[in-house]
Amino acid sequence: MKYVYLTYKRFFVFLVFSHVLFGAKAQEKSKLETLVDRAYSVIEGPATKPKKNYFYVVPIWAISPETGIKLGGSFGYVFKTINDSITRPSSIRLNTSYTQLNQFNIRPHVDIFFKQNSYNLKAQYVFNDFNEYYWGIGNTAPESAKEIYHFKQHRLTARFVKQIFKNWYVGPQFLYERIYNINFFESSNNQPRNVPGMNGYEVLGAGLALAFDNRDNVFFPTSGAYLEISNHLFLNENLNTYRFKAVLMDLRKYIPIGKKDVFAMQFLGSYNGGLVPYRQMPTIGNEMIMRGYYNGRFRDDHYVAFQAELRKSIWGPLGMAVFGGFGNVGRNFSDLGIAIKPNYGIGLRGMMIRKEHLNARLDLGFGEKNIRGVYITISEAF
């Protein structure tokens, strides 16, 4: 009887302890959720009167040998041209940075959807006054060929498409680029003056874009697909230092997993024919695809890449992603199967605007031979 009494007493103490412990945790979680809601209200407005448009600022920080310390900011504005349930959100973004070595860049970008997505305008201007590494051309360019050079760049792209059938878009696009003031450092031993475009150039091309887009969200798709085929022709000898043509194919698919998680895939291919200037050649490595490789580590006329990514919700506004893929560049199509480059990585996500599921992301990517890169930016990679 005494044993039963002690057991009952211990069980009672356990129940009281569990109630206090789990009750405290539930209360703590409630306080945390309240704090998160208050933080979101600064961007989204109060729940009783939410904002229709959103403004955000994200700091940019990096350090690398060719730039020193880089500081800047990403300033964004998200809005709707028509406040209905069909028209997709539009965005205006300005990224700018300045470095310890007195380099500067600025990149305004617009992506505007008009009433019920009948038209879509995308445009971006880039000015660079920057240093960059150069390894040469081809998918086997050795690390020993690494050089550093300075250049200035003006680049303007624009696309205006019309929805001709449900989810199908077509329209014109153009690209202008001028590269000038290219200077290799005095320590350079192999200045590539015989490479097209490494003495500077100016090109202006136009073409058509055809796209199918039934994604359920432009910032964080959980279902649907995006398919694009587009081209640019740089053929007028009076307007182009080099004459060439470029074709791009972009295929993406999104598969929901449960209620919040997503498996995403992308294939990207680029074909360029003619005498292609150096900085118009497709390159492996950036914050969008083949993460981990320095942008320009491998560069050539043709390019293919595939990536897959699992995007998983952790708690509330936090999420994570794991990704992997492979890609290559080549002078000929047969070169694309030689020395294929792998990549993989992991990332952290923080939801900035809940209504539109716009994320800030931090990605750590890896490639072959201990190549790696860190990326801090806005929105998903694809």
N, C-alpha and C positions, 0 to 999 in steps of 0.2 A: 504493500500500500504506500509505503514511504517512497519506493522507487517510482511508482506511478505519479505520486504527487510532485516529485522532483522533475520528472519528465514533463508533466503538465506545466509546471512553473517555468522550466526552460523554454518550452514551446511558446508560452505566453510572452516571455521576455523577447524571444525571437520575433514574434509577430509585432510587438511594440517597436523593436529595433528596426525591423524591415519597413514598417509604416513611416517611421521618422526618416530613415535613410532614403527610401524611394520617393517619399513625399517631398523631401528636401531637394532631391534631384529634379523632380517634376517642377518644383517651384523655381529652381535655378534655370531650368530650360525655358520656362515661361518668361523669366526676366531677360534671358538672352534673346529670345524671340522678340520681345518688346523693344530691346535695344536695336536689333536689326531693323525692325519696322520703322523706328525713329530715324535711323540712318537713311533708309530708303525714302522716307518722306521728304528729305532735303532735295532729292532729285525728282521724285515722282509727285510730290505734293501730298496733302493729307488724303486719307481714304474717302472722306466725304466730298472732296472736290479735287480729284486727281488732275495733274497737268496733262495736256494733250501733246506738248512738245517738251523735249528734254535736252539739257545741256550738260556736258561732262568734260572733265579735264583729267588726263593721266600723265604723270611725269615720265620722261625718258632719261635713262641713265645707262652708260656703258663705258668700258675702258678697253682699249686695244692698242697695240704698238703703232699702227699707222695713223691713229687719231689722237692718242692720249685719252684724257677723260672727256666724254661726250655728255652734254646735258641738253635737255629740251623738253618739249611737251607735245601731247596729242590733244587737240581741242575738237570736240565733236558736238553736233547738233542733230537730233533726230526728230522728225516731224512727219505729218501727213498732209498732202496737198488737198485731199478730200477726206473728211472724217467719217468713213463708213467701214463696214466689216470686210470689204473686198480689196480696196486700195492698200497696197503695201507701204510700209513706212519708208520715207526717204531720209537721206543722211547727207550732211556736209561735214567734212573733216579737214583739219589743218594740222599737219605734222611738221615740226621744225626743230632743228638742233644746231648747237655750236660746240666746237671742240677746243681742247687745250692747245692744239696746234693751229688755231685760227681758221678752221674750216667751218663751212656753213652749208646747210641745205634747208629747203622749204618745199612742202608737197601738199598743196590744196587739192581736195578730191570731192566730187559731187556724184550722188547716185539718186536720181529723182524719178519716182513713179507718179504718173499723172492719173486722172480719174479712172477708177476701176482697172488700173494697169494697162490702159489703152496705149500708152507710150512710155518709154523708159529712156532717160538720158544719163549717160555715164561720161565723165570727163575728169582728167587729171593733168595738172601742170607740175613739173619737177624742175627745180634749179639745184644743181650740185656744184660746190666749189670744194672738192674733197680729194683725199688720198685714197688709193686703192692698190691691192696687190695684183700682180700679173704673173701667171705661170706659163703662158703660151697657149697654143691651140691643141685640141685633141683630148681623148679620154685617157691617155697615158702620160700626160705632161708631168714631168718629175718634180718633186719638191725642191730639188736643187736649182731649178730654173726660176725660183721665186724672186720677183723684183717688186719695187714699189714706185708708183708714179702718181702725179697730181694731174687733175683735169678739171675742166669746167663743162657744164652740161645744161642745155635747155631742152626740155622734152614736153610735148603737149599731145595728149591723146583724147579723142572724143568719139562717142558712139550714140546714135539716135535711132532707136528701133520702134516699130509699130507692131501691135498684136494683130495678126491677120486671121488667125483661128485661135480657139481657146488654147492658151499656154504656148502658142507658137509666135515667135517674134522674128522680124527681118528688118534690116535697115542699113544705111551707110555708116562708115567709120573712116577716120583718118588719123595719121600719126606724123608728127613733125619732130625732128631731133637735130640738134647741133652740138657737136663735141669740139672743143677748142682748148688752146693753152695746155696741151699735153706735154708734161715735162717729167722725165725720169730723174731720180735722184743721182747725184754725182757718183755715188758708190755703185751705180748700176753697171754690170759687166756685159749685159746682153740686151741692149735697147732694140726692140723689134720694129725697126722702121719699115720692114718689108711686109708687115701684116696690114691688110686693108683696114683703114680707119684709124691706125695708130698715129697718124700725123694730123688727125682731125678730119671732120667731114660734116656735111649737111644733107639731110634727106627729107623728102615729103612724099608720103604715100597715102593712097585711099583704097577702100575695098568694101566688101559686104560682110555682114554678120547674120547668121541664121541660128536661132536658138529655140530649144524647147525647155520650158521651166514650169514644173508643177510642184515645186517645193512648198511645204506648208509654212515655212518661215525663212526669210532671207538671212537672218542673223544666226539662227540655230535650227537648221532643218532637222526634223525628226522622221520625215517620210517624203517620198517623191524622188524626182530625178532632175538633173540639169544636163542638157546636151547642147554643145555649141560647135559649130564649124565656121571659121571666119578667115579672111585673108586681107593682105595689103599688097599693093603693087607699087613699086618704086621704079618707074620706067622712063619718066621724062628726064632726058639728059640735061636739060636746062635747070631742073630743080633738084637733081640728085647728083652728089659726088660719085656715088656708086649706084648701079642699076641692078635690082634684084626683086624677088617676090617671096612672100612669106605666107604660110598656111598654118593655122592653129586648130587643134581638136581638143576639146575639154569635155570629158564624160564623168558624171558624178551620180552616185546612188546612195540613198539613205534608208536604213532599215530600222524600225523601232524595236527595242528590246524592253519588254515590260512597259511601264507607264512613263518612265523618265529617261531611260538610257537609249543610246543610239549607236548603231554600227554604220560607219560611213566609208565609202570607197571612191577613189578618183583615178582616172587615167588621163594623162596629159601628153600630147604629142605635138611637135613643131617641125615643119619642113621649110627650108629656105633654099631657094635656087638662085644662081647668079653670083655676082661678086659681093658678098655680104660683109659690111664693115664690122669691126671687132665688137662693138657694144650693141649691135643688133643681132649678134649670134645668141641663140638660147644658151643658158648656163645652168648648171646644177647648183642648188643650194640657195634658199632664202627662208623667210618666215612662213611661207605658204606651202612649199613642197620641197622634199629632200632636205628637211631640217637637220642641221648638224654640219653641213658643208658650207664653207665660206662661199659667198656668192661670187662666182667667177673662178673658182678653183679648177673646174673643168668646163670648157666652152668650145662649141663647134657649130657647124651649119644645121645639123639635125639633132633632135632631142626626143626622148621618150621617158616617162616616169609613171610609176604606179604607187599609190599609198592607200593604206587602210587604217582606220582609227576607231577605237572604242571609246565613247564618251559616256561617262558614268556619273550620276549624281551621288554626292557623299552626304550632305546635310544642308538643308535650306539653300542659301545662295552659293554654296561651295560644290565644286565638282572636280573631276580629274579626267585625264585622257591618257591612253597608251596608243602608240602609233608605230608603224613600220612600213617599209616599202623598198623600192629599188628604182634605179634610173641610169641613164647613160647619154652621152653625146657622141656624135660621129660625123666625119666628113662624107661618108657614104652610108647607106642603110645597112650594109653588111657590118660596118664598124659598131653598130649599136649592140650587137651581141658579144662584143669583145670587152673584157674588163668591166663587167656590170658592177655598178656601185650600190651597196646596200645602205639603208639607214633605219634607225629606230629611236624611240625616245619615250618620254613621259612628260605630262604637263599638269598644271593646276589651273582651275577655272574659278573665277569670281563673278557672279552675276551683277552687272551694274544697273540694268534696267529690267525689272521683272516682267513687265507687260510685253516687252518685245524680245525678251531673253537675249539681251546683248551682254556678252561676256568680255571681261578682261582676261587675258591668258598669259601664263608663264610656261614656256616649253623649254625642255632640255633635250637636244637632239644629238645623236652620235652617228658617225660614219666609219669608213674603213680606216685602219692605221691610226687609231686614237683621235681621229677628227671629231670635233664636237662644237656645239654652238648653243648659246642661250638667247631666247627671244621673248621680249615683253611687248605685247601689242593688244589691239582691240579686235574682237570678233574671232570666229573660228578660222582655221587655216583654209577650209573649203566647205 
